[in-house]
Amino acid sequence: MASNMEPGAFQPSKGVIEIRDNGSVEPKAVSLHGEWEFYWNQRLEPKDFINRSLTPAYITVPSSWGDDASGETAKDSHGFGTYRLLLHVPASDLGNNKSLFIRAIGSSYRLWIDGEEKPGLGTVGSSLEEERPRAHISLVFFQPKKQTLEIVIQVSNYSFREGGINREIVYGDTDALIPSILIELLYDIFVIGGFLMIGLYHMIVFGMRKRDLPALYVGLVSLGISMRTLLINGYLSEQLLGIESWELLTKLEYSSEIFEFISFVFLMKSLYPREVHRLMMRFSVIVSAGLFLFVLLTPARIFTESMLAQSMLKVAILLYFIVYVGIKAYLRKREGALIHLAAMILIVCAVVNDTMYYLRIADTVELLSYSIVPFIMTQAIIVSYRYVRLSRRNDALLEELGAVNASLEQKVADRTKSLREANEQRTKMLANIAHDLGTPLVGIQTYLQLMVKGKLSADNNKMTGQFLDKAVYVKRLVDDLFELSKLESRNIAFKYEHVKVRSWIEELYGKFETDLGNEGMILHKEIADLVAGARACLIRIDKYRMLQVLQNLMDNAVKFSKGMSREIKLSGTIRLSGSGFGNELVVEVADYGKGLTEAEQAQVFNRFYTNRENNESGSGLGLAIVREIVEQHQGKVGVRSKRGAGSVFYFILPVISDEM
């Protein structure tokens, strides 16, 4: 409004102002701030200035009469009085549409221009009971009929902390004032609508993510700002909410400010929970509850008087949350602490400015609504950053999940293949068992049928010997199956003991040398020490089970060497383990028989695998039992062979100690 002021105007002095015509055709507006006539405790009308001789005091407009009255000084902001101004306008204004823009008068008034009463606000009274307060901007239209205009404003205030004309009054062309008023209204509408949308957006975000408390409190702060802006603008609140009661509007305005305050406190707590002390939170809640009850239970004329004290208390608390907590969070490198701190310092400065502005300590403009915008923007930046980081994390998790799924699919495929192979092996095993048990039983059944029919004598020793061989084969097969099943199910208890390697090999050699010699075979022995201190090395074994392993290997060596070679070799070697940590014992049984093909080497340790050549009585379970026993000693088995050049069956055991 001030930017459109007519340069040819003088400020009112002693209740008179003159507006000069500068020849401009542009719409003009003039602020009527300056000295007005003032009559304290008098409700005067234009006719009273004609019929009576009155001595005026003078007061600066705009100001509260409790602060700026002279002459008959108003010692209290509550009371009533009359303002009067003589306005000299240029002849070019006569008969044209002019307006008075009245921003705020506390807290009710009547208005006369050139003796004609114009619309006022509320009901002027000489006491609290007579007064009906109302407050919002007003635009009064009129046409000057003479060059000297008399403006008389009768004012009473028993409801607010400031009495009188506490905001500027502007005179000017209607075409100049209406656009300015519309801009102010549109600005308030923009603030109301903008913060309403921001608040609703953050409330929706919180609704979708219940753990995002900062979004909830940002939404509440924004909704509080939107509501407070609406309530401050009495015209909009009356038009949009239908609230005409000034008392109710004032209570709602102060309550919304307290709501903003406590929402902001909880926002800081949600952002920096480790930096906010719980006692300060309790104090803030108690202060907010106390202020709310004070506003709720007392009339506006009482709680508005303490606005400065209320504001100072809230600012002190906000300084703790913004300066102390903000700096502490920044030093601890909390997320977004620096931009939060900068934005919140702007808010504190705006709160201080607005408090001084409304208390008329400083002649500035309202800044809080502007300062909130950077703060909300910082929230949006932080929220966006969090969502970007979350999105990146989700992308990484999706990639990991894809890799896990691929790995899982491979594992499922491998497991399915293993199960299929196991099932095939089981089927094959059952077929082998049925075959190996069925073959001798069929032979026994045939011989018995022949004996029953009298075609075969029971005294036939040859047949009886064959019966006995087949029965022994069946018993051996059953025994081997039973033992293998117990080994695989870990139902056999091993009796482990510490044995010196060299002594054990010597013991084995002594036993098998005699046994093989009785069968016309020659056993050779070799013990090799490839590491230092090997002569004192120990192994932890069950001697009976390991003897069973060697017996199986020796039997196979003798069985498949007959007719080709009489020599078998038993060797033991202590060497560094393949992992490079510790030592291991390698025991080998070598024959010089027919040997194995590569295909046979891959299957030789499987259950029921047999080579029927020179092995008609074999069950196909011996080497499977060997593997189970060795593996339960944390060892492993293997074979090296070449067709026609013999085979070397070996097992490897860990050496567990180098001394007794």
Solvent accessible surface area in square Angstrom, and as a share of the most:
residue,aa,sasa,rsa
1,M,41,0.18
2,A,71,0.55
3,S,108,0.69
4,N,66,0.34
5,M,65,0.29
6,E,7,0.03
7,P,114,0.72
8,G,18,0.17
9,A,23,0.18
10,F,97,0.40
11,Q,115,0.51
12,P,6,0.03
13,S,65,0.42
14,K,119,0.50
15,G,0,0.00
16,V,56,0.32
17,I,3,0.02
18,E,83,0.37
19,I,3,0.02
20,R,122,0.45
21,D,75,0.39
22,N,72,0.37
23,G,62,0.59
24,S,55,0.35
25,V,144,0.83
26,E,117,0.52
27,P,64,0.40
28,K,30,0.13
29,A,1,0.01
30,V,2,0.01
31,S,7,0.05
32,L,0,0.00
33,H,54,0.24
34,G,10,0.09
35,E,61,0.27
36,W,0,0.00
37,E,15,0.07
38,F,1,0.01
39,Y,6,0.02
40,W,31,0.11
41,N,83,0.43
42,Q,44,0.20
43,R,92,0.34
44,L,5,0.02
45,E,50,0.22
46,P,15,0.10
47,K,118,0.50
48,D,25,0.13
49,F,33,0.14
50,I,145,0.74
51,N,114,0.59
52,R,121,0.44
53,S,119,0.77
54,L,41,0.20
55,T,117,0.68
56,P,39,0.25
57,A,8,0.07
58,Y,58,0.22
59,I,3,0.01
60,T,58,0.34
61,V,1,0.00
62,P,29,0.18
63,S,13,0.09
64,S,4,0.02
65,W,0,0.00
66,G,28,0.27
67,D,119,0.62
68,D,51,0.27
69,A,13,0.10
70,S,52,0.34
71,G,69,0.66
72,E,92,0.41
73,T,68,0.40
74,A,0,0.00
75,K,191,0.81
76,D,74,0.38
77,S,16,0.10
78,H,38,0.17
79,G,5,0.05
80,F,32,0.13
81,G,0,0.00
82,T,0,0.00
83,Y,0,0.00
84,R,40,0.14
85,L,0,0.00
86,L,42,0.21
87,L,0,0.00
88,H,63,0.28
89,V,4,0.02
90,P,12,0.08
91,A,65,0.50
92,S,57,0.37
93,D,2,0.01
94,L,64,0.32
95,G,48,0.46
96,N,73,0.37
97,N,98,0.50
98,K,5,0.02
99,S,0,0.00
100,L,0,0.00
101,F,1,0.00
102,I,1,0.01
103,R,52,0.19
104,A,27,0.21
105,I,5,0.02
106,G,6,0.05
107,S,1,0.01
108,S,0,0.00
109,Y,3,0.01
110,R,72,0.26
111,L,0,0.00
112,W,11,0.04
113,I,6,0.03
114,D,47,0.25
115,G,44,0.43
116,E,93,0.42
117,E,86,0.39
118,K,31,0.13
119,P,101,0.63
120,G,34,0.32
121,L,13,0.07
122,G,27,0.26
123,T,64,0.37
124,V,8,0.05
125,G,0,0.00
126,S,43,0.28
127,S,35,0.23
128,L,71,0.35
129,E,149,0.67
130,E,95,0.43
131,E,14,0.06
132,R,129,0.47
133,P,23,0.15
134,R,43,0.16
135,A,34,0.26
136,H,33,0.15
137,I,31,0.16
138,S,21,0.14
139,L,42,0.21
140,V,7,0.04
141,F,112,0.47
142,F,18,0.07
143,Q,92,0.41
144,P,2,0.01
145,K,174,0.74
146,K,117,0.50
147,Q,87,0.39
148,T,50,0.29
149,L,1,0.00
150,E,29,0.13
151,I,0,0.00
152,V,0,0.00
153,I,0,0.00
154,Q,3,0.01
155,V,0,0.00
156,S,0,0.00
157,N,0,0.00
158,Y,34,0.13
159,S,6,0.04
160,F,38,0.16
161,R,26,0.09
162,E,13,0.06
163,G,0,0.00
164,G,0,0.00
165,I,0,0.00
166,N,7,0.03
167,R,30,0.11
168,E,41,0.18
169,I,0,0.00
170,V,2,0.01
171,Y,3,0.01
172,G,1,0.01
173,D,23,0.12
174,T,16,0.09
175,D,105,0.54
176,A,11,0.08
177,L,0,0.00
178,I,62,0.31
179,P,64,0.40
180,S,16,0.11
181,I,15,0.07
182,L,91,0.45
183,I,117,0.59
184,E,54,0.24
185,L,22,0.11
186,L,110,0.55
187,Y,71,0.27
188,D,29,0.15
189,I,81,0.41
190,F,148,0.62
191,V,7,0.04
192,I,21,0.11
193,G,29,0.28
194,G,26,0.25
195,F,7,0.03
196,L,69,0.34
197,M,114,0.51
198,I,52,0.26
199,G,0,0.00
200,L,78,0.39
201,Y,120,0.46
202,H,7,0.03
203,M,60,0.27
204,I,106,0.54
205,V,6,0.03
206,F,40,0.17
207,G,38,0.37
208,M,144,0.64
209,R,102,0.37
210,K,135,0.57
211,R,229,0.84
212,D,15,0.08
213,L,79,0.39
214,P,18,0.11
215,A,2,0.02
216,L,30,0.15
217,Y,36,0.14
218,V,1,0.00
219,G,0,0.00
220,L,39,0.19
221,V,5,0.03
222,S,0,0.00
223,L,45,0.22
224,G,2,0.02
225,I,6,0.03
226,S,6,0.04
227,M,88,0.39
228,R,21,0.08
229,T,17,0.10
230,L,13,0.07
231,L,8,0.04
232,I,60,0.30
233,N,18,0.09
234,G,6,0.06
235,Y,85,0.32
236,L,11,0.06
237,S,0,0.00
238,E,34,0.15
239,Q,108,0.48
240,L,115,0.57
241,L,79,0.39
242,G,56,0.54
243,I,29,0.15
244,E,82,0.37
245,S,56,0.36
246,W,22,0.08
247,E,55,0.25
248,L,81,0.40
249,L,16,0.08
250,T,6,0.04
251,K,39,0.17
252,L,67,0.33
253,E,39,0.17
254,Y,16,0.06
255,S,24,0.16
256,S,11,0.07
257,E,41,0.18
258,I,8,0.04
259,F,84,0.35
260,E,18,0.08
261,F,11,0.05
262,I,31,0.15
263,S,4,0.02
264,F,13,0.05
265,V,0,0.00
266,F,66,0.28
267,L,0,0.00
268,M,0,0.00
269,K,60,0.25
270,S,27,0.17
271,L,21,0.10
272,Y,5,0.02
273,P,74,0.47
274,R,190,0.69
275,E,4,0.02
276,V,8,0.05
277,H,99,0.44
278,R,165,0.60
279,L,106,0.53
280,M,43,0.19
281,M,19,0.08
282,R,143,0.52
283,F,93,0.39
284,S,0,0.00
285,V,60,0.35
286,I,118,0.60
287,V,17,0.10
288,S,8,0.05
289,A,49,0.38
290,G,37,0.36
291,L,19,0.09
292,F,87,0.36
293,L,93,0.46
294,F,67,0.28
295,V,0,0.00
296,L,95,0.47
297,L,135,0.67
298,T,29,0.17
299,P,53,0.33
300,A,0,0.00
301,R,76,0.28
302,I,75,0.38
303,F,0,0.00
304,T,0,0.00
305,E,90,0.40
306,S,34,0.22
307,M,19,0.09
308,L,80,0.40
309,A,67,0.52
310,Q,11,0.05
311,S,7,0.05
312,M,114,0.51
313,L,67,0.33
314,K,17,0.07
315,V,13,0.08
316,A,56,0.44
317,I,2,0.01
318,L,16,0.08
319,L,74,0.37
320,Y,41,0.16
321,F,0,0.00
322,I,0,0.00
323,V,60,0.35
324,Y,108,0.41
325,V,0,0.00
326,G,1,0.01
327,I,75,0.38
328,K,52,0.22
329,A,0,0.00
330,Y,98,0.37
331,L,127,0.63
332,R,110,0.40
333,K,178,0.75
334,R,79,0.29
335,E,57,0.25
336,G,23,0.22
337,A,3,0.03
338,L,103,0.51
339,I,68,0.34
340,H,1,0.01
341,L,20,0.10
342,A,58,0.45
343,A,4,0.03
344,M,0,0.00
345,I,76,0.39
346,L,91,0.45
347,I,10,0.05
348,V,11,0.07
349,C,77,0.46
350,A,4,0.03
351,V,30,0.17
352,V,59,0.34
353,N,22,0.11
354,D,9,0.05
355,T,14,0.08
356,M,71,0.32
357,Y,45,0.17
358,Y,35,0.13
359,L,33,0.16
360,R,81,0.30
361,I,103,0.53
362,A,27,0.21
363,D,147,0.76
364,T,55,0.32
365,V,96,0.55
366,E,53,0.24
367,L,68,0.34
368,L,23,0.11
369,S,12,0.08
370,Y,120,0.46
371,S,12,0.08
372,I,8,0.04
373,V,67,0.39
374,P,44,0.28
375,F,1,0.00
376,I,11,0.06
377,M,114,0.51
378,T,15,0.09
379,Q,4,0.02
380,A,48,0.37
381,I,99,0.50
382,I,6,0.03
383,V,18,0.10
384,S,59,0.38
385,Y,110,0.42
386,R,70,0.26
387,Y,73,0.28
388,V,69,0.40
389,R,126,0.46
390,L,64,0.32
391,S,55,0.35
392,R,168,0.61
393,R,157,0.57
394,N,66,0.34
395,D,73,0.38
396,A,45,0.35
397,L,87,0.43
398,L,113,0.56
399,E,130,0.58
400,E,101,0.45
401,L,95,0.47
402,G,37,0.36
403,A,63,0.49
404,V,87,0.50
405,N,64,0.33
406,A,59,0.45
407,S,51,0.33
408,L,97,0.48
409,E,120,0.54
410,Q,106,0.47
411,K,132,0.56
412,V,84,0.48
413,A,53,0.41
414,D,68,0.35
415,R,147,0.54
416,T,58,0.34
417,K,115,0.49
418,S,49,0.31
419,L,95,0.47
420,R,131,0.48
421,E,74,0.33
422,A,51,0.40
423,N,84,0.43
424,E,102,0.46
425,Q,94,0.42
426,R,137,0.50
427,T,79,0.46
428,K,125,0.53
429,M,39,0.17
430,L,85,0.42
431,A,58,0.45
432,N,33,0.17
433,I,32,0.16
434,A,66,0.51
435,H,116,0.52
436,D,7,0.04
437,L,44,0.22
438,G,24,0.23
439,T,75,0.44
440,P,7,0.04
441,L,92,0.46
442,V,90,0.51
443,G,16,0.15
444,I,36,0.18
445,Q,103,0.46
446,T,60,0.35
447,Y,44,0.17
448,L,88,0.44
449,Q,91,0.40
450,L,63,0.31
451,M,59,0.26
452,V,129,0.74
453,K,142,0.60
454,G,62,0.60
455,K,149,0.63
456,L,34,0.17
457,S,67,0.43
458,A,73,0.57
459,D,124,0.64
460,N,50,0.26
461,N,129,0.66
462,K,141,0.60
463,M,31,0.14
464,T,74,0.43
465,G,33,0.32
466,Q,55,0.24
467,F,37,0.16
468,L,116,0.58
469,D,96,0.50
470,K,55,0.23
471,A,49,0.38
472,V,86,0.49
473,Y,33,0.12
474,V,28,0.16
475,K,131,0.55
476,R,105,0.38
477,L,0,0.00
478,V,71,0.41
479,D,67,0.35
480,D,24,0.12
481,L,36,0.18
482,F,127,0.53
483,E,34,0.15
484,L,5,0.02
485,S,56,0.36
486,K,62,0.26
487,L,0,0.00
488,E,65,0.29
489,S,61,0.39
490,R,141,0.52
491,N,110,0.56
492,I,22,0.11
493,A,92,0.72
494,F,29,0.12
495,K,165,0.70
496,Y,71,0.27
497,E,82,0.37
498,H,99,0.44
499,V,15,0.09
500,K,91,0.39
501,V,2,0.01
502,R,63,0.23
503,S,64,0.41
504,W,4,0.02
505,I,0,0.00
506,E,72,0.32
507,E,93,0.42
508,L,6,0.03
509,Y,42,0.16
510,G,39,0.38
511,K,78,0.33
512,F,1,0.00
513,E,78,0.35
514,T,83,0.48
515,D,51,0.26
516,L,7,0.03
517,G,44,0.42
518,N,123,0.63
519,E,101,0.45
520,G,34,0.33
521,M,13,0.06
522,I,71,0.36
523,L,8,0.04
524,H,79,0.35
525,K,78,0.33
526,E,78,0.35
527,I,35,0.18
528,A,26,0.20
529,D,52,0.27
530,L,119,0.59
531,V,33,0.19
532,A,106,0.82
533,G,55,0.52
534,A,5,0.04
535,R,162,0.59
536,A,45,0.35
537,C,1,0.01
538,L,4,0.02
539,I,1,0.00
540,R,111,0.40
541,I,1,0.00
542,D,10,0.05
543,K,63,0.27
544,Y,147,0.56
545,R,38,0.14
546,M,0,0.00
547,L,52,0.26
548,Q,36,0.16
549,V,0,0.00
550,L,0,0.00
551,Q,62,0.28
552,N,29,0.15
553,L,6,0.03
554,M,1,0.00
555,D,61,0.32
556,N,29,0.15
557,A,3,0.03
558,V,10,0.06
559,K,45,0.19
560,F,38,0.16
561,S,0,0.00
562,K,116,0.49
563,G,91,0.87
564,M,106,0.47
565,S,26,0.17
566,R,139,0.51
567,E,75,0.33
568,I,0,0.00
569,K,62,0.26
570,L,0,0.00
571,S,10,0.07
572,G,1,0.01
573,T,31,0.18
574,I,3,0.02
575,R,91,0.33
576,L,103,0.51
577,S,18,0.11
578,G,80,0.77
579,S,82,0.53
580,G,42,0.40
581,F,177,0.74
582,G,49,0.47
583,N,30,0.16
584,E,21,0.09
585,L,0,0.00
586,V,9,0.05
587,V,0,0.00
588,E,39,0.18
589,V,2,0.01
590,A,11,0.09
591,D,11,0.05
592,Y,102,0.39
593,G,0,0.00
594,K,19,0.08
595,G,4,0.04
596,L,18,0.09
597,T,54,0.31
598,E,151,0.68
599,A,66,0.51
600,E,33,0.15
601,Q,42,0.19
602,A,83,0.64
603,Q,73,0.32
604,V,12,0.07
605,F,22,0.09
606,N,57,0.29
607,R,80,0.29
608,F,15,0.06
609,Y,55,0.21
610,T,31,0.18
611,N,27,0.14
612,R,99,0.36
613,E,97,0.43
614,N,73,0.38
615,N,14,0.07
616,E,130,0.58
617,S,62,0.40
618,G,5,0.05
619,S,5,0.03
620,G,12,0.11
621,L,0,0.00
622,G,19,0.18
623,L,19,0.09
624,A,2,0.01
625,I,4,0.02
626,V,1,0.01
627,R,73,0.27
628,E,20,0.09
629,I,1,0.00
630,V,0,0.00
631,E,78,0.35
632,Q,21,0.10
633,H,5,0.02
634,Q,136,0.60
635,G,14,0.14
636,K,122,0.52
637,V,29,0.17
638,G,10,0.10
639,V,23,0.13
640,R,120,0.44
641,S,26,0.17
642,K,148,0.63
643,R,119,0.44
644,G,53,0.51
645,A,62,0.48
646,G,5,0.04
647,S,6,0.04
648,V,31,0.18
649,F,20,0.09
650,Y,47,0.18
651,F,0,0.00
652,I,14,0.07
653,L,2,0.01
654,P,52,0.32
655,V,19,0.11
656,I,79,0.40
657,S,34,0.22
658,D,79,0.41
659,E,129,0.58
660,M,164,0.73
